[in-house]
């Protein structure tokens, strides 16, 4: 299994997306290809848009991602990834 890890940037936290750098693009599926992301016991359908961004608004139902929070994605197979976000907190009710 491959792993991708980095910290969330300020604009990404504010606008609820993660931008993928060109150097890391090969880790992820093609643009507009749907993949599954396991996080907090749920599976979310995600995809990468034409700007190499993953829109993460769905994940905010449970957790909030703030600037500096670490995200760790593990590739289990071509269409299944798991997310670990050890620094995130529960989204306030």
Rosetta constraint file for C-alpha pairs under 8 A:
AtomPair CA 1 CA 74 HARMONIC 6.61 0.50
AtomPair CA 1 CA 75 HARMONIC 5.60 0.50
AtomPair CA 1 CA 76 HARMONIC 5.71 0.50
AtomPair CA 1 CA 77 HARMONIC 7.79 0.50
AtomPair CA 2 CA 27 HARMONIC 7.81 0.50
AtomPair CA 2 CA 74 HARMONIC 5.79 0.50
AtomPair CA 2 CA 75 HARMONIC 5.32 0.50
AtomPair CA 2 CA 76 HARMONIC 7.61 0.50
AtomPair CA 3 CA 72 HARMONIC 6.92 0.50
AtomPair CA 3 CA 73 HARMONIC 5.69 0.50
AtomPair CA 3 CA 74 HARMONIC 4.47 0.50
AtomPair CA 3 CA 75 HARMONIC 6.29 0.50
AtomPair CA 4 CA 27 HARMONIC 7.56 0.50
AtomPair CA 4 CA 72 HARMONIC 5.67 0.50
AtomPair CA 4 CA 73 HARMONIC 5.09 0.50
AtomPair CA 4 CA 74 HARMONIC 6.40 0.50
AtomPair CA 5 CA 70 HARMONIC 7.08 0.50
AtomPair CA 5 CA 71 HARMONIC 5.65 0.50
AtomPair CA 5 CA 72 HARMONIC 4.36 0.50
AtomPair CA 5 CA 73 HARMONIC 6.33 0.50
AtomPair CA 6 CA 70 HARMONIC 5.62 0.50
AtomPair CA 6 CA 71 HARMONIC 5.71 0.50
AtomPair CA 6 CA 72 HARMONIC 6.82 0.50
AtomPair CA 7 CA 67 HARMONIC 7.38 0.50
AtomPair CA 7 CA 68 HARMONIC 5.06 0.50
AtomPair CA 7 CA 69 HARMONIC 5.32 0.50
AtomPair CA 7 CA 70 HARMONIC 4.30 0.50
AtomPair CA 7 CA 71 HARMONIC 6.07 0.50
AtomPair CA 8 CA 12 HARMONIC 6.32 0.50
AtomPair CA 8 CA 13 HARMONIC 6.44 0.50
AtomPair CA 8 CA 18 HARMONIC 7.24 0.50
AtomPair CA 8 CA 65 HARMONIC 7.30 0.50
AtomPair CA 8 CA 66 HARMONIC 6.80 0.50
AtomPair CA 8 CA 67 HARMONIC 5.21 0.50
AtomPair CA 8 CA 68 HARMONIC 5.19 0.50
AtomPair CA 8 CA 69 HARMONIC 5.47 0.50
AtomPair CA 8 CA 70 HARMONIC 6.32 0.50
AtomPair CA 8 CA 71 HARMONIC 7.09 0.50
AtomPair CA 9 CA 13 HARMONIC 6.29 0.50
AtomPair CA 9 CA 66 HARMONIC 7.94 0.50
AtomPair CA 9 CA 67 HARMONIC 5.08 0.50
AtomPair CA 9 CA 68 HARMONIC 6.31 0.50
AtomPair CA 10 CA 14 HARMONIC 6.27 0.50
AtomPair CA 10 CA 66 HARMONIC 7.29 0.50
AtomPair CA 10 CA 67 HARMONIC 4.71 0.50
AtomPair CA 10 CA 68 HARMONIC 7.65 0.50
AtomPair CA 11 CA 15 HARMONIC 5.98 0.50
AtomPair CA 12 CA 16 HARMONIC 5.42 0.50
AtomPair CA 12 CA 17 HARMONIC 4.97 0.50
AtomPair CA 12 CA 18 HARMONIC 5.55 0.50
AtomPair CA 12 CA 19 HARMONIC 7.36 0.50
AtomPair CA 12 CA 67 HARMONIC 7.69 0.50
AtomPair CA 13 CA 17 HARMONIC 6.93 0.50
AtomPair CA 13 CA 65 HARMONIC 5.67 0.50
AtomPair CA 13 CA 66 HARMONIC 5.14 0.50
AtomPair CA 13 CA 67 HARMONIC 5.71 0.50
AtomPair CA 14 CA 66 HARMONIC 7.76 0.50
AtomPair CA 16 CA 55 HARMONIC 6.24 0.50
AtomPair CA 16 CA 56 HARMONIC 5.25 0.50
AtomPair CA 16 CA 57 HARMONIC 5.41 0.50
AtomPair CA 17 CA 53 HARMONIC 6.27 0.50
AtomPair CA 17 CA 54 HARMONIC 5.43 0.50
AtomPair CA 17 CA 55 HARMONIC 4.33 0.50
AtomPair CA 17 CA 56 HARMONIC 4.96 0.50
AtomPair CA 17 CA 57 HARMONIC 7.19 0.50
AtomPair CA 18 CA 53 HARMONIC 5.48 0.50
AtomPair CA 18 CA 54 HARMONIC 5.20 0.50
AtomPair CA 18 CA 55 HARMONIC 6.62 0.50
AtomPair CA 18 CA 56 HARMONIC 7.08 0.50
AtomPair CA 19 CA 51 HARMONIC 7.96 0.50
AtomPair CA 19 CA 52 HARMONIC 5.98 0.50
AtomPair CA 19 CA 53 HARMONIC 4.39 0.50
AtomPair CA 19 CA 54 HARMONIC 6.49 0.50
AtomPair CA 20 CA 24 HARMONIC 6.37 0.50
AtomPair CA 20 CA 25 HARMONIC 6.18 0.50
AtomPair CA 20 CA 52 HARMONIC 5.55 0.50
AtomPair CA 20 CA 53 HARMONIC 6.03 0.50
AtomPair CA 20 CA 54 HARMONIC 7.83 0.50
AtomPair CA 21 CA 25 HARMONIC 6.23 0.50
AtomPair CA 21 CA 52 HARMONIC 7.69 0.50
AtomPair CA 24 CA 28 HARMONIC 7.75 0.50
AtomPair CA 25 CA 52 HARMONIC 7.94 0.50
AtomPair CA 27 CA 75 HARMONIC 7.88 0.50
AtomPair CA 29 CA 33 HARMONIC 6.31 0.50
AtomPair CA 29 CA 35 HARMONIC 7.42 0.50
AtomPair CA 29 CA 48 HARMONIC 7.68 0.50
AtomPair CA 29 CA 78 HARMONIC 7.15 0.50
AtomPair CA 29 CA 79 HARMONIC 7.47 0.50
AtomPair CA 30 CA 48 HARMONIC 7.27 0.50
AtomPair CA 31 CA 47 HARMONIC 7.04 0.50
AtomPair CA 31 CA 48 HARMONIC 5.06 0.50
AtomPair CA 31 CA 49 HARMONIC 5.66 0.50
AtomPair CA 31 CA 50 HARMONIC 6.11 0.50
AtomPair CA 31 CA 52 HARMONIC 7.16 0.50
AtomPair CA 32 CA 47 HARMONIC 5.44 0.50
AtomPair CA 32 CA 48 HARMONIC 5.44 0.50
AtomPair CA 32 CA 49 HARMONIC 5.70 0.50
AtomPair CA 32 CA 50 HARMONIC 7.40 0.50
AtomPair CA 33 CA 47 HARMONIC 5.71 0.50
AtomPair CA 33 CA 48 HARMONIC 7.03 0.50
AtomPair CA 34 CA 45 HARMONIC 6.39 0.50
AtomPair CA 34 CA 46 HARMONIC 5.65 0.50
AtomPair CA 34 CA 47 HARMONIC 4.75 0.50
AtomPair CA 34 CA 48 HARMONIC 7.86 0.50
AtomPair CA 34 CA 79 HARMONIC 7.46 0.50
AtomPair CA 35 CA 45 HARMONIC 5.75 0.50
AtomPair CA 35 CA 46 HARMONIC 5.43 0.50
AtomPair CA 35 CA 47 HARMONIC 6.05 0.50
AtomPair CA 35 CA 78 HARMONIC 7.96 0.50
AtomPair CA 35 CA 79 HARMONIC 4.62 0.50
AtomPair CA 35 CA 80 HARMONIC 6.00 0.50
AtomPair CA 35 CA 81 HARMONIC 7.60 0.50
AtomPair CA 36 CA 43 HARMONIC 6.20 0.50
AtomPair CA 36 CA 44 HARMONIC 5.54 0.50
AtomPair CA 36 CA 45 HARMONIC 4.72 0.50
AtomPair CA 36 CA 46 HARMONIC 6.06 0.50
AtomPair CA 36 CA 79 HARMONIC 5.96 0.50
AtomPair CA 36 CA 80 HARMONIC 4.87 0.50
AtomPair CA 36 CA 81 HARMONIC 6.17 0.50
AtomPair CA 37 CA 43 HARMONIC 5.43 0.50
AtomPair CA 37 CA 44 HARMONIC 5.09 0.50
AtomPair CA 37 CA 45 HARMONIC 6.36 0.50
AtomPair CA 37 CA 46 HARMONIC 6.76 0.50
AtomPair CA 37 CA 80 HARMONIC 6.06 0.50
AtomPair CA 37 CA 81 HARMONIC 4.87 0.50
AtomPair CA 37 CA 82 HARMONIC 5.33 0.50
AtomPair CA 37 CA 83 HARMONIC 6.71 0.50
AtomPair CA 38 CA 42 HARMONIC 5.68 0.50
AtomPair CA 38 CA 43 HARMONIC 4.40 0.50
AtomPair CA 38 CA 44 HARMONIC 6.39 0.50
AtomPair CA 38 CA 80 HARMONIC 7.63 0.50
AtomPair CA 38 CA 81 HARMONIC 6.26 0.50
AtomPair CA 38 CA 82 HARMONIC 4.49 0.50
AtomPair CA 38 CA 83 HARMONIC 6.03 0.50
AtomPair CA 39 CA 43 HARMONIC 6.31 0.50
AtomPair CA 39 CA 44 HARMONIC 7.65 0.50
AtomPair CA 39 CA 82 HARMONIC 6.17 0.50
AtomPair CA 39 CA 83 HARMONIC 5.26 0.50
AtomPair CA 39 CA 84 HARMONIC 6.88 0.50
AtomPair CA 44 CA 58 HARMONIC 7.60 0.50
AtomPair CA 46 CA 54 HARMONIC 7.16 0.50
AtomPair CA 46 CA 55 HARMONIC 7.58 0.50
AtomPair CA 47 CA 54 HARMONIC 6.18 0.50
AtomPair CA 47 CA 55 HARMONIC 7.67 0.50
AtomPair CA 48 CA 52 HARMONIC 5.69 0.50
AtomPair CA 48 CA 53 HARMONIC 5.40 0.50
AtomPair CA 48 CA 54 HARMONIC 4.83 0.50
AtomPair CA 48 CA 55 HARMONIC 7.46 0.50
AtomPair CA 49 CA 53 HARMONIC 5.48 0.50
AtomPair CA 49 CA 54 HARMONIC 6.57 0.50
AtomPair CA 49 CA 55 HARMONIC 7.98 0.50
AtomPair CA 56 CA 60 HARMONIC 7.15 0.50
AtomPair CA 57 CA 61 HARMONIC 7.66 0.50
AtomPair CA 59 CA 63 HARMONIC 6.39 0.50
AtomPair CA 59 CA 64 HARMONIC 7.77 0.50
AtomPair CA 60 CA 64 HARMONIC 5.32 0.50
AtomPair CA 60 CA 65 HARMONIC 7.51 0.50
AtomPair CA 60 CA 91 HARMONIC 6.90 0.50
AtomPair CA 61 CA 91 HARMONIC 7.00 0.50
AtomPair CA 62 CA 90 HARMONIC 5.83 0.50
AtomPair CA 62 CA 91 HARMONIC 5.36 0.50
AtomPair CA 63 CA 88 HARMONIC 6.36 0.50
AtomPair CA 63 CA 89 HARMONIC 5.71 0.50
AtomPair CA 63 CA 90 HARMONIC 4.53 0.50
AtomPair CA 63 CA 91 HARMONIC 4.61 0.50
AtomPair CA 64 CA 88 HARMONIC 6.06 0.50
AtomPair CA 64 CA 89 HARMONIC 6.00 0.50
AtomPair CA 64 CA 90 HARMONIC 6.38 0.50
AtomPair CA 64 CA 91 HARMONIC 5.23 0.50
AtomPair CA 65 CA 69 HARMONIC 6.30 0.50
AtomPair CA 65 CA 88 HARMONIC 5.67 0.50
AtomPair CA 65 CA 89 HARMONIC 7.61 0.50
AtomPair CA 66 CA 88 HARMONIC 7.18 0.50
AtomPair CA 69 CA 85 HARMONIC 7.28 0.50
AtomPair CA 69 CA 86 HARMONIC 7.75 0.50
AtomPair CA 69 CA 87 HARMONIC 5.16 0.50
AtomPair CA 69 CA 88 HARMONIC 6.20 0.50
AtomPair CA 70 CA 85 HARMONIC 5.87 0.50
AtomPair CA 70 CA 86 HARMONIC 6.68 0.50
AtomPair CA 70 CA 87 HARMONIC 6.02 0.50
AtomPair CA 70 CA 88 HARMONIC 7.91 0.50
AtomPair CA 71 CA 83 HARMONIC 6.96 0.50
AtomPair CA 71 CA 84 HARMONIC 6.03 0.50
AtomPair CA 71 CA 85 HARMONIC 4.73 0.50
AtomPair CA 71 CA 86 HARMONIC 7.40 0.50
AtomPair CA 72 CA 83 HARMONIC 5.69 0.50
AtomPair CA 72 CA 84 HARMONIC 5.07 0.50
AtomPair CA 72 CA 85 HARMONIC 6.24 0.50
AtomPair CA 73 CA 81 HARMONIC 6.44 0.50
AtomPair CA 73 CA 82 HARMONIC 5.55 0.50
AtomPair CA 73 CA 83 HARMONIC 4.59 0.50
AtomPair CA 73 CA 84 HARMONIC 6.42 0.50
AtomPair CA 74 CA 81 HARMONIC 5.46 0.50
AtomPair CA 74 CA 82 HARMONIC 5.18 0.50
AtomPair CA 74 CA 83 HARMONIC 6.52 0.50
AtomPair CA 75 CA 80 HARMONIC 6.36 0.50
AtomPair CA 75 CA 81 HARMONIC 4.53 0.50
AtomPair CA 75 CA 82 HARMONIC 6.65 0.50
AtomPair CA 76 CA 80 HARMONIC 5.49 0.50
AtomPair CA 76 CA 81 HARMONIC 5.45 0.50
AtomPair CA 76 CA 82 HARMONIC 7.25 0.50
AtomPair CA 77 CA 81 HARMONIC 7.04 0.50
